[in-house]
């Protein structure tokens, strides 16, 4: 099977899922969300796949939500399907990643902003290129974090660091991400995929059942509940999406100017 916005390859027990909208820095628009969900689900049930790698084509890992499409939806007042308000595809994707028996490695080659950063956090392991940058950019658009940010980020970097990153929307580089524990390795851009495959090969060479059970146990024993966190994020995101500040944040992005938020 081929995808419109994702490249899928399986070799030596490793499924490589490459987000493939390089002209939009792999923003999660067009068919990319559905392609990614299908590829993860497909890999999960493939007995030949022992590890997954998620990376991005071109210069970016994932720029997050497709702001152009969001602006069109806001200005056109296009209603979203009820299913997408109750159980968005982003939630289904993250739950599929968490439920996948195989470890998932994010090979972050460039910008990972907003939902793109949280997609990387939803993976079990993260390796970054020196060109990678991370940002919880939601606040800069007048929006609430989604794609699991309020669940994953405090568990990775601690509550205070998570608060600072989410409240400010500041951009951090790969070395700062390494210092905070967001990533476990930082390598030169030309070495990124080799490093990811070296790690994946090491895992793939291990006992698959033990590793799958270990993944399940690690998350089962972690405190908190992802589904509850995702449901509240959906509630908060739906509320924020209807505000004038969200309209202003998206409009300002399109007009390449600083937004002016008025709290309504």
C-alpha positions as CSV (number, residue, x, y, z in Angstrom):
1,X,0.0,0.0,0.0
2,X,1.2,3.5,-0.8
3,X,0.2,6.8,0.9
4,X,-0.2,10.3,-0.4
5,X,1.6,12.0,2.4
6,X,3.8,9.3,4.0
7,X,6.6,7.1,2.9
8,X,6.4,3.6,4.3
9,X,9.3,1.1,4.2
10,X,10.0,-2.2,6.1
11,X,13.4,-3.7,6.1
12,X,15.2,-6.0,8.6
13,X,12.4,-5.8,11.1
14,X,12.3,-1.9,11.1
15,X,9.4,0.0,9.7
16,X,10.4,3.5,8.7
17,X,7.5,6.0,8.5
18,X,8.5,9.2,6.8
19,X,6.1,12.2,7.0
20,X,6.1,13.4,3.5
21,X,4.8,17.0,3.0
22,X,8.3,18.6,2.8
23,X,6.9,21.7,1.1
24,X,4.8,22.4,4.3
25,X,7.5,21.1,6.8
26,X,5.3,18.0,7.2
27,X,2.4,19.9,8.8
28,X,-0.4,17.6,9.7
29,X,-2.7,18.4,6.9
30,X,-4.0,16.8,3.7
31,X,-4.1,13.0,4.2
32,X,-1.1,12.9,6.6
33,X,-3.0,12.3,9.8
34,X,-4.9,9.4,8.3
35,X,-1.8,8.1,6.5
36,X,0.1,8.1,9.8
37,X,-2.6,6.4,11.8
38,X,-3.0,3.7,9.1
39,X,0.8,3.1,8.9
40,X,1.1,2.8,12.7
41,X,-1.8,0.4,12.8
42,X,-0.5,-1.6,9.9
43,X,3.0,-1.8,11.5
44,X,1.5,-2.8,14.9
45,X,0.0,-6.0,13.5
46,X,2.8,-6.9,11.1
47,X,4.8,-9.7,12.7
48,X,7.9,-8.8,10.7
49,X,8.1,-5.4,12.3
50,X,10.0,-5.2,15.6
51,X,10.7,-1.5,15.7
52,X,9.2,1.6,14.1
53,X,11.1,4.8,13.2
54,X,9.1,8.1,12.6
55,X,10.9,10.9,10.8
56,X,10.3,13.7,8.4
57,X,11.1,14.4,4.7
58,X,13.0,17.5,3.8
59,X,14.1,20.1,6.4
60,X,11.4,19.6,9.0
61,X,10.3,16.8,11.3
62,X,6.7,18.1,11.7
63,X,5.6,21.8,11.8
64,X,2.5,20.7,13.8
65,X,-1.1,21.6,12.7
66,X,-1.6,22.9,9.1
67,X,-2.2,26.6,10.0
68,X,-3.3,27.4,6.4
69,X,-6.0,24.7,6.6
70,X,-7.0,25.9,10.1
71,X,-7.3,29.5,8.8
72,X,-9.6,28.3,5.9
73,X,-11.7,26.4,8.4
74,X,-12.0,29.4,10.7
75,X,-12.8,31.9,8.0
76,X,-15.1,29.6,6.2
77,X,-16.7,28.5,9.5
78,X,-16.6,24.9,8.2
79,X,-18.1,22.6,10.8
80,X,-15.9,19.6,11.9
81,X,-17.5,16.1,12.0
82,X,-18.8,15.1,15.4
83,X,-16.3,12.2,15.6
84,X,-13.4,14.7,15.2
85,X,-14.7,16.7,18.2
86,X,-15.2,13.7,20.5
87,X,-12.3,11.4,19.4
88,X,-10.0,13.3,17.0
89,X,-7.7,11.4,14.7
90,X,-4.8,12.9,16.8
91,X,-6.0,11.0,19.8
92,X,-6.5,7.8,17.9
93,X,-3.0,8.1,16.5
94,X,-1.4,8.6,19.9
95,X,-3.3,5.8,21.5
96,X,-2.3,3.6,18.5
97,X,1.3,4.5,19.2
98,X,1.0,3.7,22.9
99,X,-0.8,0.5,22.2
100,X,1.6,-0.6,19.5
101,X,3.6,-3.5,20.9
102,X,6.8,-2.4,19.1
103,X,9.1,0.4,20.4
104,X,8.8,3.6,18.3
105,X,11.8,5.9,17.7
106,X,11.4,9.5,16.6
107,X,14.3,10.6,14.4
108,X,13.9,14.4,14.6
109,X,15.6,15.9,11.6
110,X,14.4,19.5,11.9
111,X,11.7,21.6,13.3
112,X,9.2,19.8,15.7
113,X,6.7,22.5,16.6
114,X,3.4,22.2,18.4
115,X,1.7,19.0,17.5
116,X,5.0,17.9,15.8
117,X,6.9,18.2,19.1
118,X,4.1,16.2,20.8
119,X,4.1,13.6,18.1
120,X,7.8,13.1,18.9
121,X,7.1,12.9,22.6
122,X,4.5,10.3,21.8
123,X,7.3,8.0,20.6
124,X,9.1,5.9,23.1
125,X,12.6,7.2,22.2
126,X,13.9,10.3,20.5
127,X,17.1,11.1,18.6
128,X,17.7,14.6,17.2
129,X,19.8,16.1,14.5
130,X,21.8,19.2,15.5
131,X,19.4,21.0,13.2
132,X,16.4,20.0,15.2
133,X,14.4,22.6,17.1
134,X,11.4,22.1,19.4
135,X,8.6,24.4,20.4
136,X,5.2,24.2,22.2
137,X,3.9,26.8,19.8
138,X,0.2,26.6,20.7
139,X,0.2,29.7,22.9
140,X,1.5,31.7,20.0
141,X,-1.7,30.9,18.1
142,X,-4.0,31.4,21.0
143,X,-4.6,27.7,21.3
144,X,-4.3,25.0,23.9
145,X,-1.8,22.1,23.6
146,X,-3.0,18.9,22.1
147,X,-1.5,15.8,20.7
148,X,-0.8,14.8,24.3
149,X,1.5,17.7,25.2
150,X,0.1,18.2,28.7
151,X,0.5,14.5,29.4
152,X,3.9,13.7,27.8
153,X,5.9,16.9,28.5
154,X,5.8,17.0,32.3
155,X,6.6,13.3,32.4
156,X,9.7,13.9,30.3
157,X,11.1,17.2,31.5
158,X,9.3,17.8,34.9
159,X,6.4,20.1,35.7
160,X,8.3,23.4,36.0
161,X,10.1,23.0,32.6
162,X,6.9,21.8,31.0
163,X,5.1,24.9,32.3
164,X,7.8,27.2,31.0
165,X,7.8,25.6,27.5
166,X,4.0,25.5,27.2
167,X,3.3,29.0,28.7
168,X,6.0,30.8,26.6
169,X,6.0,28.8,23.4
170,X,9.8,29.3,23.3
171,X,11.9,27.6,20.7
172,X,14.7,25.4,21.9
173,X,17.6,23.8,20.0
174,X,18.7,20.2,20.1
175,X,21.4,20.7,22.8
176,X,18.8,22.3,25.1
177,X,16.5,19.4,24.3
178,X,19.2,17.0,25.3
179,X,19.9,18.9,28.5
180,X,16.2,18.7,29.4
181,X,16.0,15.0,28.5
182,X,13.6,15.5,25.6
183,X,16.1,13.5,23.4
184,X,18.7,10.9,24.3
185,X,21.1,11.6,21.5
186,X,22.1,14.6,19.3
187,X,24.0,13.7,16.1
188,X,25.1,15.5,12.9
189,X,22.3,15.7,10.3
190,X,24.0,13.3,8.0
191,X,24.3,10.7,10.8
192,X,20.7,10.9,12.1
193,X,19.1,8.1,10.2
194,X,22.1,5.9,10.6
195,X,22.0,6.5,14.4
196,X,18.3,5.8,14.5
197,X,18.7,2.5,12.5
198,X,21.6,1.5,14.8
199,X,19.4,1.8,17.8
200,X,16.4,0.2,16.1
201,X,18.6,-2.7,14.9
202,X,19.9,-3.2,18.4
203,X,16.3,-3.4,19.7
204,X,15.1,-5.5,16.8
205,X,17.8,-8.0,17.5
206,X,16.5,-8.5,21.1
207,X,13.7,-10.8,22.2
208,X,10.5,-9.3,20.7
209,X,8.1,-10.7,23.2
210,X,10.1,-9.5,26.2
211,X,10.6,-6.1,24.7
212,X,6.9,-5.8,23.9
213,X,5.9,-6.9,27.4
214,X,8.4,-4.4,28.8
215,X,6.9,-1.6,26.8
216,X,3.5,-2.5,28.1
217,X,4.7,-2.7,31.7
218,X,6.5,0.6,31.6
219,X,3.5,2.5,30.5
220,X,1.0,0.4,32.6
221,X,3.0,1.3,35.7
222,X,3.4,5.0,34.9
223,X,1.0,7.2,36.9
224,X,-1.9,8.9,35.2
225,X,-4.2,8.0,32.4
226,X,-3.5,9.1,28.8
227,X,-7.1,8.7,27.7
228,X,-8.3,11.1,30.4
229,X,-5.6,13.6,29.5
230,X,-6.5,13.5,25.8
231,X,-10.2,13.9,26.5
232,X,-9.5,17.1,28.6
233,X,-7.1,18.4,25.9
234,X,-9.9,17.9,23.3
235,X,-12.4,19.8,25.5
236,X,-9.9,22.6,26.1
237,X,-8.8,22.7,22.4
238,X,-12.5,22.9,21.3
239,X,-13.1,25.8,23.7
240,X,-9.9,27.6,22.5
241,X,-10.7,27.0,18.8
242,X,-13.8,29.1,19.1
243,X,-12.2,32.1,20.6
244,X,-11.3,35.4,18.9
245,X,-7.7,35.0,20.2
246,X,-7.4,31.8,18.1
247,X,-8.7,33.5,15.1
248,X,-6.3,36.4,15.7
249,X,-3.3,34.0,16.3
250,X,-4.0,32.1,13.0
251,X,-4.7,35.3,11.1
252,X,-1.5,36.9,12.4
253,X,0.5,33.8,11.4
254,X,-0.9,34.1,7.8
255,X,-0.2,37.8,7.7
256,X,3.4,37.3,9.1
257,X,2.9,39.7,12.0
258,X,2.9,39.4,15.8
259,X,-0.6,38.5,17.1
260,X,-2.5,40.8,19.5
261,X,-4.4,38.7,22.0
262,X,-7.3,40.2,23.8
263,X,-8.5,37.4,26.0
264,X,-11.8,36.6,24.3
